[in-house]
Amino acid sequence: MRRFAIALALGLLVAAPAAADTVDVLLKNTLTLTDTQGGVTTVLISEDGKFEQTNAKGMWAAGFWTKEAGKLCITARGEATLCMPLEADKTVGDSWEIRGPTGRLAWTAQINQGRAELRSGGDSETP
């Protein structure tokens, strides 16, 4: 009986779908970053390594993203790269705090279901 229980448990583990990596979830959904004043930056990443965002003031920007050592790194407009922690098991609805180098809260990140509509262009008008 014990062997049957172990075999059944192993079978369920094999049959269960693997947990999606957070990047896979982000490719189909929207990341929001809320700063300490309540301003929201909306970020979309795509499979080709590109990303776009609209910040709290409605300014649109684009650039590139990479995943490096458990961090999501984004480079907008050829400027300096910003890397933030990204645990591998996040899914839609999850949120987490992102702290700066001094330990102070910088943003609260959240994965929202679906892809946000962002303005494609470089002007500062609200999308």
N, CA and C atoms as an extended XYZ file, in Angstrom:
381
Properties=species:S:1:pos:R:3:atomname:S:1:resname:S:1:resid:I:1 pbc="F F F"
N         0.820       -1.199        0.000 N   MET     1
C         0.000        0.000        0.000 CA  MET     1
C         0.866        1.267        0.000 C   MET     1
N         1.951        1.214        0.757 N   ARG     2
C         2.819        2.378        0.836 CA  ARG     2
C         3.447        2.661       -0.536 C   ARG     2
N         3.868        1.606       -1.237 N   ARG     3
C         4.452        1.783       -2.563 CA  ARG     3
C         3.445        2.421       -3.518 C   ARG     3
N         2.192        2.006       -3.404 N   PHE     4
C         1.146        2.575       -4.248 CA  PHE     4
C         0.995        4.070       -3.969 C   PHE     4
N         1.000        4.459       -2.697 N   ALA     5
C         0.857        5.871       -2.324 CA  ALA     5
C         2.024        6.695       -2.851 C   ALA     5
N         3.227        6.138       -2.752 N   ILE     6
C         4.403        6.860       -3.248 CA  ILE     6
C         4.339        6.990       -4.764 C   ILE     6
N         3.969        5.897       -5.436 N   ALA     7
C         3.853        5.943       -6.897 CA  ALA     7
C         2.784        6.932       -7.327 C   ALA     7
N         1.659        6.963       -6.617 N   LEU     8
C         0.589        7.910       -6.938 CA  LEU     8
C         1.068        9.346       -6.745 C   LEU     8
N         1.771        9.595       -5.645 N   ALA     9
C         2.283       10.940       -5.382 CA  ALA     9
C         3.267       11.367       -6.463 C   ALA     9
N         4.167       10.477       -6.854 N   LEU    10
C         5.122       10.791       -7.919 CA  LEU    10
C         4.409       11.040       -9.243 C   LEU    10
N         3.385       10.252       -9.519 N   GLY    11
C         2.610       10.442      -10.739 CA  GLY    11
C         1.927       11.796      -10.762 C   GLY    11
N         1.411       12.224       -9.626 N   LEU    12
C         0.765       13.541       -9.564 CA  LEU    12
C         1.768       14.659       -9.767 C   LEU    12
N         2.968       14.484       -9.231 N   LEU    13
C         3.997       15.504       -9.429 CA  LEU    13
C         4.367       15.632      -10.900 C   LEU    13
N         4.486       14.518      -11.574 N   VAL    14
C         4.831       14.546      -12.993 CA  VAL    14
C         3.689       15.122      -13.814 C   VAL    14
N         2.455       14.795      -13.441 N   ALA    15
C         1.294       15.255      -14.201 CA  ALA    15
C         0.963       16.715      -13.951 C   ALA    15
N         1.357       17.246      -12.801 N   ALA    16
C         1.036       18.635      -12.476 CA  ALA    16
C         1.829       19.561      -13.381 C   ALA    16
N         1.212       20.645      -13.857 N   PRO    17
C         1.945       21.566      -14.708 CA  PRO    17
C         3.047       22.255      -13.921 C   PRO    17
N         4.149       22.494      -14.557 N   ALA    18
C         5.254       23.190      -13.905 CA  ALA    18
C         4.848       24.635      -13.651 C   ALA    18
N         5.306       25.177      -12.543 N   ALA    19
C         5.010       26.568      -12.224 CA  ALA    19
C         5.665       27.458      -13.269 C   ALA    19
N         4.917       28.401      -13.761 N   ALA    20
C         5.445       29.306      -14.791 CA  ALA    20
C         6.474       30.232      -14.166 C   ALA    20
N         7.514       30.511      -14.904 N   ASP    21
C         8.506       31.475      -14.486 CA  ASP    21
C         7.869       32.865      -14.534 C   ASP    21
N         8.291       33.742      -13.642 N   THR    22
C         7.713       35.084      -13.577 CA  THR    22
C         7.835       35.817      -14.915 C   THR    22
N         8.938       35.652      -15.607 N   VAL    23
C         9.093       36.313      -16.910 CA  VAL    23
C         8.029       35.820      -17.882 C   VAL    23
N         7.741       34.514      -17.870 N   ASP    24
C         6.686       33.988      -18.744 CA  ASP    24
C         5.348       34.642      -18.423 C   ASP    24
N         5.080       34.863      -17.147 N   VAL    25
C         3.836       35.522      -16.725 CA  VAL    25
C         3.831       36.972      -17.200 C   VAL    25
N         4.959       37.666      -17.059 N   LEU    26
C         5.033       39.070      -17.476 CA  LEU    26
C         4.882       39.251      -18.979 C   LEU    26
N         5.291       38.270      -19.752 N   LEU    27
C         5.164       38.375      -21.211 CA  LEU    27
C         3.708       38.443      -21.654 C   LEU    27
N         2.800       37.966      -20.821 N   LYS    28
C         1.380       37.941      -21.168 CA  LYS    28
C         0.557       38.926      -20.344 C   LYS    28
N         1.203       39.634      -19.429 N   ASN    29
C         0.488       40.503      -18.504 CA  ASN    29
C         1.227       41.821      -18.338 C   ASN    29
N         0.844       42.604      -17.357 N   THR    30
C         1.366       43.947      -17.158 CA  THR    30
C         1.994       44.073      -15.778 C   THR    30
N         3.161       44.687      -15.713 N   LEU    31
C         3.826       44.984      -14.448 CA  LEU    31
C         3.574       46.445      -14.103 C   LEU    31
N         3.110       46.699      -12.888 N   THR    32
C         2.993       48.084      -12.437 CA  THR    32
C         3.948       48.291      -11.270 C   THR    32
N         4.559       49.466      -11.255 N   LEU    33
C         5.460       49.878      -10.191 CA  LEU    33
C         4.879       51.125       -9.559 C   LEU    33
N         4.472       51.042       -8.302 N   THR    34
C         3.877       52.175       -7.599 CA  THR    34
C         4.917       52.759       -6.660 C   THR    34
N         5.239       54.045       -6.840 N   ASP    35
C         6.250       54.671       -5.984 CA  ASP    35
C         5.639       55.068       -4.639 C   ASP    35
N         6.463       55.604       -3.762 N   THR    36
C         6.015       55.914       -2.396 CA  THR    36
C         5.036       57.078       -2.342 C   THR    36
N         4.902       57.848       -3.424 N   GLN    37
C         3.913       58.924       -3.483 CA  GLN    37
C         2.638       58.477       -4.208 C   GLN    37
N         2.563       57.234       -4.617 N   GLY    38
C         1.379       56.716       -5.284 CA  GLY    38
C         1.415       56.802       -6.800 C   GLY    38
N         2.517       57.299       -7.365 N   GLY    39
C         2.655       57.365       -8.821 CA  GLY    39
C         2.879       55.974       -9.397 C   GLY    39
N         2.224       55.689      -10.520 N   VAL    40
C         2.289       54.353      -11.109 CA  VAL    40
C         3.004       54.387      -12.453 C   VAL    40
N         3.985       53.512      -12.607 N   THR    41
C         4.650       53.275      -13.874 CA  THR    41
C         4.168       51.925      -14.385 C   THR    41
N         3.725       51.880      -15.626 N   THR    42
C         3.207       50.654      -16.238 CA  THR    42
C         4.254       50.136      -17.212 C   THR    42
N         4.589       48.842      -17.087 N   VAL    43
C         5.673       48.249      -17.876 CA  VAL    43
C         5.167       47.010      -18.610 C   VAL    43
N         5.513       46.928      -19.892 N   LEU    44
C         5.248       45.738      -20.694 CA  LEU    44
C         6.570       45.224      -21.237 C   LEU    44
N         6.803       43.907      -21.113 N   ILE    45
C         7.983       43.329      -21.737 CA  ILE    45
C         7.519       42.402      -22.852 C   ILE    45
N         8.367       42.215      -23.858 N   SER    46
C         8.021       41.329      -24.963 CA  SER    46
C         9.121       40.290      -25.161 C   SER    46
N         8.770       39.230      -25.885 N   GLU    47
C         9.686       38.110      -26.084 CA  GLU    47
C        10.964       38.484      -26.817 C   GLU    47
N        10.930       39.559      -27.592 N   ASP    48
C        12.111       39.944      -28.366 CA  ASP    48
C        13.111       40.769      -27.564 C   ASP    48
N        12.912       40.861      -26.247 N   GLY    49
C        13.843       41.590      -25.401 CA  GLY    49
C        13.577       43.078      -25.322 C   GLY    49
N        12.468       43.523      -25.900 N   LYS    50
C        12.111       44.940      -25.840 CA  LYS    50
C        11.095       45.165      -24.729 C   LYS    50
N        11.043       46.397      -24.247 N   PHE    51
C        10.016       46.767      -23.277 CA  PHE    51
C         9.557       48.179      -23.583 C   PHE    51
N         8.388       48.491      -23.049 N   GLU    52
C         7.890       49.861      -23.097 CA  GLU    52
C         7.223       50.161      -21.774 C   GLU    52
N         7.185       51.439      -21.456 N   GLN    53
C         6.583       51.855      -20.199 CA  GLN    53
C         5.941       53.218      -20.344 C   GLN    53
N         5.006       53.476      -19.464 N   THR    54
C         4.442       54.808      -19.300 CA  THR    54
C         4.588       55.132      -17.820 C   THR    54
N         5.221       56.279      -17.508 N   ASN    55
C         5.427       56.609      -16.101 CA  ASN    55
C         4.233       57.356      -15.522 C   ASN    55
N         4.338       57.729      -14.262 N   ALA    56
C         3.236       58.380      -13.547 CA  ALA    56
C         2.829       59.707      -14.176 C   ALA    56
N         3.717       60.342      -14.930 N   LYS    57
C         3.404       61.605      -15.593 CA  LYS    57
C         2.896       61.392      -17.010 C   LYS    57
N         2.747       60.133      -17.413 N   GLY    58
C         2.243       59.828      -18.743 CA  GLY    58
C         3.294       59.809      -19.826 C   GLY    58
N         4.562       59.905      -19.448 N   MET    59
C         5.628       59.890      -20.451 CA  MET    59
C         5.926       58.451      -20.861 C   MET    59
N         5.965       58.225      -22.170 N   TRP    60
C         6.221       56.905      -22.737 CA  TRP    60
C         7.708       56.755      -23.005 C   TRP    60
N         8.228       55.564      -22.770 N   ALA    61
C         9.622       55.273      -23.089 CA  ALA    61
C         9.719       53.811      -23.502 C   ALA    61
N        10.759       53.511      -24.248 N   ALA    62
C        10.993       52.137      -24.682 CA  ALA    62
C        12.466       51.819      -24.500 C   ALA    62
N        12.764       50.539      -24.542 N   GLY    63
C        14.149       50.108      -24.402 CA  GLY    63
C        14.222       48.603      -24.448 C   GLY    63
N        15.157       48.064      -23.700 N   PHE    64
C        15.409       46.631      -23.705 CA  PHE    64
C        15.412       46.088      -22.290 C   PHE    64
N        15.106       44.791      -22.156 N   TRP    65
C        15.126       44.144      -20.854 CA  TRP    65
C        15.925       42.852      -20.944 C   TRP    65
N        16.468       42.454      -19.796 N   THR    66
C        17.138       41.161      -19.658 CA  THR    66
C        16.808       40.616      -18.274 C   THR    66
N        17.004       39.317      -18.118 N   LYS    67
C        16.884       38.689      -16.807 CA  LYS    67
C        18.276       38.238      -16.411 C   LYS    67
N        18.762       38.756      -15.299 N   GLU    68
C        20.125       38.469      -14.864 CA  GLU    68
C        20.141       38.126      -13.389 C   GLU    68
N        20.538       36.915      -13.062 N   ALA    69
C        20.731       36.482      -11.670 CA  ALA    69
C        19.545       36.837      -10.773 C   ALA    69
N        18.349       36.456      -11.187 N   GLY    70
C        17.166       36.704      -10.371 CA  GLY    70
C        16.688       38.139      -10.375 C   GLY    70
N        17.122       38.915      -11.356 N   LYS    71
C        16.711       40.313      -11.447 CA  LYS    71
C        16.201       40.604      -12.853 C   LYS    71
N        15.206       41.486      -12.928 N   LEU    72
C        14.727       42.015      -14.198 CA  LEU    72
C        15.451       43.335      -14.401 C   LEU    72
N        16.192       43.439      -15.487 N   CYS    73
C        16.968       44.648      -15.769 CA  CYS    73
C        16.402       45.324      -17.010 C   CYS    73
N        16.145       46.621      -16.905 N   ILE    74
C        15.603       47.382      -18.021 CA  ILE    74
C        16.514       48.568      -18.328 C   ILE    74
N        16.648       48.837      -19.609 N   THR    75
C        17.429       49.983      -20.067 CA  THR    75
C        16.539       50.780      -21.008 C   THR    75
N        16.183       51.983      -20.612 N   ALA    76
C        15.310       52.831      -21.419 CA  ALA    76
C        16.123       53.934      -22.076 C   ALA    76
N        15.802       54.188      -23.342 N   ARG    77
C        16.408       55.300      -24.085 CA  ARG    77
C        17.927       55.284      -24.050 C   ARG    77
N        18.536       54.124      -23.944 N   GLY    78
C        19.989       54.039      -23.941 CA  GLY    78
C        20.652       54.560      -22.683 C   GLY    78
N        19.849       54.822      -21.655 N   GLU    79
C        20.381       55.335      -20.394 CA  GLU    79
C        20.900       54.183      -19.538 C   GLU    79
N        21.203       54.468      -18.295 N   ALA    80
C        21.708       53.459      -17.367 CA  ALA    80
C        20.677       52.350      -17.167 C   ALA    80
N        21.168       51.174      -16.882 N   THR    81
C        20.313       50.016      -16.664 CA  THR    81
C        19.847       49.987      -15.213 C   THR    81
N        18.558       49.713      -15.029 N   LEU    82
C        17.961       49.568      -13.700 CA  LEU    82
C        17.591       48.100      -13.525 C   LEU    82
N        18.074       47.481      -12.449 N   CYS    83
C        17.757       46.086      -12.166 CA  CYS    83
C        16.958       46.008      -10.872 C   CYS    83
N        15.923       45.163      -10.894 N   MET    84
C        15.089       44.972       -9.707 CA  MET    84
C        14.920       43.480       -9.446 C   MET    84
N        14.822       43.088       -8.162 N   PRO    85
C        14.663       41.669       -7.856 CA  PRO    85
C        13.397       41.104       -8.486 C   PRO    85
N        13.488       39.869       -8.959 N   LEU    86
C        12.342       39.216       -9.575 CA  LEU    86
C        12.385       37.733       -9.223 C   LEU    86
N        11.585       37.370       -8.240 N   GLU    87
C        11.523       35.969       -7.835 CA  GLU    87
C        10.893       35.150       -8.950 C   GLU    87
N        11.266       33.890       -9.031 N   ALA    88
C        10.861       33.033      -10.140 CA  ALA    88
C         9.418       32.555      -10.079 C   ALA    88
N         8.732       32.719       -8.953 N   ASP    89
C         7.410       32.106       -8.795 CA  ASP    89
C         6.258       33.104       -8.715 C   ASP    89
N         6.430       34.317       -9.194 N   LYS    90
C         5.357       35.318       -9.137 CA  LYS    90
C         4.331       35.057      -10.234 C   LYS    90
N         3.082       35.389       -9.952 N   THR    91
C         2.003       35.186      -10.916 CA  THR    91
C         1.045       36.371      -10.871 C   THR    91
N         0.020       36.353      -11.692 N   VAL    92
C        -0.956       37.443      -11.754 CA  VAL    92
C        -1.549       37.682      -10.367 C   VAL    92
N        -1.572       38.952       -9.970 N   GLY    93
C        -2.112       39.338       -8.665 CA  GLY    93
C        -1.062       39.464       -7.584 C   GLY    93
N         0.110       38.889       -7.783 N   ASP    94
C         1.165       38.977       -6.779 CA  ASP    94
C         1.752       40.380       -6.746 C   ASP    94
N         2.156       40.800       -5.560 N   SER    95
C         2.854       42.073       -5.415 CA  SER    95
C         4.027       41.870       -4.458 C   SER    95
N         5.021       42.732       -4.583 N   TRP    96
C         6.194       42.654       -3.728 CA  TRP    96
C         6.848       44.016       -3.674 C   TRP    96
N         7.654       44.221       -2.631 N   GLU    97
C         8.334       45.495       -2.446 CA  GLU    97
C         9.695       45.466       -3.117 C   GLU    97
N        10.059       46.594       -3.691 N   ILE    98
C        11.384       46.763       -4.273 CA  ILE    98
C        12.063       47.881       -3.489 C   ILE    98
N        13.184       47.544       -2.913 N   ARG    99
C        13.911       48.500       -2.082 CA  ARG    99
C        15.160       48.976       -2.798 C   ARG    99
N        15.524       50.210       -2.535 N   GLY   100
C        16.728       50.784       -3.120 CA  GLY   100
C        17.974       50.292       -2.411 C   GLY   100
N        19.139       50.772       -2.834 N   PRO   101
C        20.412       50.310       -2.265 CA  PRO   101
C        20.540       50.586       -0.766 C   PRO   101
N        19.839       51.591       -0.275 N   THR   102
C        19.926       51.907        1.160 CA  THR   102
C        18.886       51.153        1.984 C   THR   102
N        18.054       50.356        1.319 N   GLY   103
C        17.030       49.595        2.039 CA  GLY   103
C        15.684       50.289        2.115 C   GLY   103
N        15.595       51.504        1.612 N   ARG   104
C        14.320       52.230        1.633 CA  ARG   104
C        13.412       51.719        0.523 C   ARG   104
N        12.121       51.720        0.814 N   LEU   105
C        11.135       51.300       -0.174 CA  LEU   105
C        11.169       52.245       -1.371 C   LEU   105
N        11.311       51.689       -2.565 N   ALA   106
C        11.308       52.487       -3.790 CA  ALA   106
C         9.984       52.323       -4.519 C   ALA   106
N         9.540       51.078       -4.700 N   TRP   107
C         8.296       50.785       -5.397 CA  TRP   107
C         7.626       49.576       -4.782 C   TRP   107
N         6.343       49.475       -5.046 N   THR   108
C         5.618       48.228       -4.840 CA  THR   108
C         5.277       47.735       -6.239 C   THR   108
N         5.753       46.550       -6.562 N   ALA   109
C         5.515       45.960       -7.880 CA  ALA   109
C         4.299       45.055       -7.808 C   ALA   109
N         3.544       44.989       -8.899 N   GLN   110
C         2.397       44.088       -8.980 CA  GLN   110
C         2.218       43.615      -10.412 C   GLN   110
N         1.852       42.340      -10.541 N   ILE   111
C         1.543       41.795      -11.863 CA  ILE   111
C         0.033       41.837      -12.035 C   ILE   111
N        -0.412       42.549      -13.059 N   ASN   112
C        -1.836       42.704      -13.347 CA  ASN   112
C        -2.203       41.894      -14.581 C   ASN   112
N        -3.378       41.309      -14.543 N   GLN   113
C        -3.821       40.451      -15.639 CA  GLN   113
C        -4.018       41.230      -16.929 C   GLN   113
N        -3.571       40.653      -18.037 N   GLY   114
C        -3.750       41.253      -19.356 CA  GLY   114
C        -2.658       42.245      -19.691 C   GLY   114
N        -2.678       42.694      -20.916 N   ARG   115
C        -1.692       43.656      -21.404 CA  ARG   115
C        -2.314       45.042      -21.438 C   ARG   115
N        -1.669       45.991      -20.783 N   ALA   116
C        -2.142       47.372      -20.788 CA  ALA   116
C        -1.963       47.968      -22.180 C   ALA   116
N        -2.766       48.948      -22.498 N   GLU   117
C        -2.610       49.694      -23.748 CA  GLU   117
C        -1.694       50.879      -23.456 C   GLU   117
N        -0.525       50.883      -24.073 N   LEU   118
C         0.409       51.995      -23.904 CA  LEU   118
C         0.550       52.718      -25.214 C   LEU   118
N         0.766       54.010      -25.132 N   ARG   119
C         0.946       54.837      -26.324 CA  ARG   119
C         2.294       54.533      -26.940 C   ARG   119
N         2.357       54.297      -28.219 N   SER   120
C         3.619       54.100      -28.932 CA  SER   120
C         4.056       55.442      -29.486 C   SER   120
N         5.062       55.981      -28.894 N   GLY   121
C         5.581       57.264      -29.328 CA  GLY   121
C         6.403       57.864      -28.223 C   GLY   121
N         7.104       58.915      -28.514 N   GLY   122
C         8.016       59.459      -27.546 CA  GLY   122
C         7.582       60.783      -26.937 C   GLY   122
N         6.348       61.198      -27.141 N   ASP   123
C         5.954       62.495      -26.605 CA  ASP   123
C         5.494       62.350      -25.161 C   ASP   123
N         5.205       63.462      -24.519 N   SER   124
C         4.865       63.451      -23.103 CA  SER   124
C         3.375       63.555      -22.836 C   SER   124
N         2.560       63.382      -23.841 N   GLU   125
C         1.120       63.423      -23.610 CA  GLU   125
C         0.665       62.140      -22.919 C   GLU   125
N        -0.433       62.240      -22.216 N   THR   126
C        -0.980       61.079      -21.527 CA  THR   126
C        -1.503       60.095      -22.567 C   THR   126
N        -1.174       58.802      -22.382 N   PRO   127
C        -1.625       57.809      -23.360 CA  PRO   127
C        -3.130       57.647      -23.381 C   PRO   127
